[in-house]
């Protein structure tokens, strides 16, 4: 392996978030166009990434993790609203499109920027052929506002996949009570803002 220079792709490091959204969506679209014949399905080697929403084999997005995690925040955030985001994802139709390749974890730590521009996507340890909703985690952990809309439009994401992807964002962003404490007001404000964006986006669909 070769060391790649760059900073993690956080919103603060992006010179042009909409350009990043377009480029990242382009990468994921190109990945999905690769022939998936004989590609690895969700299995232990890729952490079962790409299984249907709520499938207990992928511990990242399951009832036994998310519901207790949300409940632990009662009194700190609108837990009913967060539960609605999760339940909407569970109720959304499962992926019924053609088999597609997924990265599995395009979160800030696996996206590099140089001079504020996306330069590399790394860590393909969860590469699989499965539900592309998990790759929408980037929409919530990296992008915001207009850039998120650009990302969705460029990638042509249908409503059901977007709803499932929203739950992936919730799983990635779900804070602990300590994250929302007054000890680190900047961190707490960032966590609340991200959760508010998830809830607001969900409410636009109901």
Steps between C-alpha positions, in 0.01 A plus 500: 500500500604857438448784746261764368525857618186686594258605770178327596207631299309695762270782396746749646776373268301530178579797279187443291250259662278480190797406283598234752142371499507469121839326497413259779167412340686447173738258669218299656307495172810372319543232766140392452549469124777240535384148415394345831496144371676272750555793737496419872154519660464633854704254709734486797799623296330836431312524831178399319481849354212541256248270669136617522425770755476361853668169416672397824809376316621857450539645848525857369130543427288269715214533747710378791745786455295791374193491720697486827736765365210731423330428833818598685461853365151555643475848648798619295356485147168417336525123524155451346619678187815288479293185547280613211809525277595144589150359459461668161814320385367166624170562322663601172501238223821297484743545213358321196727643234782317325796379710745787548840547658510700822796648686328440832648781707556828312525696826735795560785276619497315168484808277806717451528858383792705375461878490134457583423268208418129512820314411448136597257240629677245719437188711304252292474245781119501486479478120202286401212457261186609682264781596654833387321684782797446730718717275264793564666536838717760328197722444462543875855476636678708235246725329230743603220709353529572128798268458296209634225574248759513220636163614156338493407647162830405337475144630127478407395353835137385526288579807519152656878479470532853637288406803720198569809711449368751752506223760864434414564866569319468832709198596822684418406823673312370804675662798533379855364711786858608569529637146215738578635619834588860574866402542558541125236742367644509148487122468152489650371768262644314201335175608164668551520677164566174316210327673272794422594470132401132499167572665423798276573296189275219620216739578508631144378156391205460738 
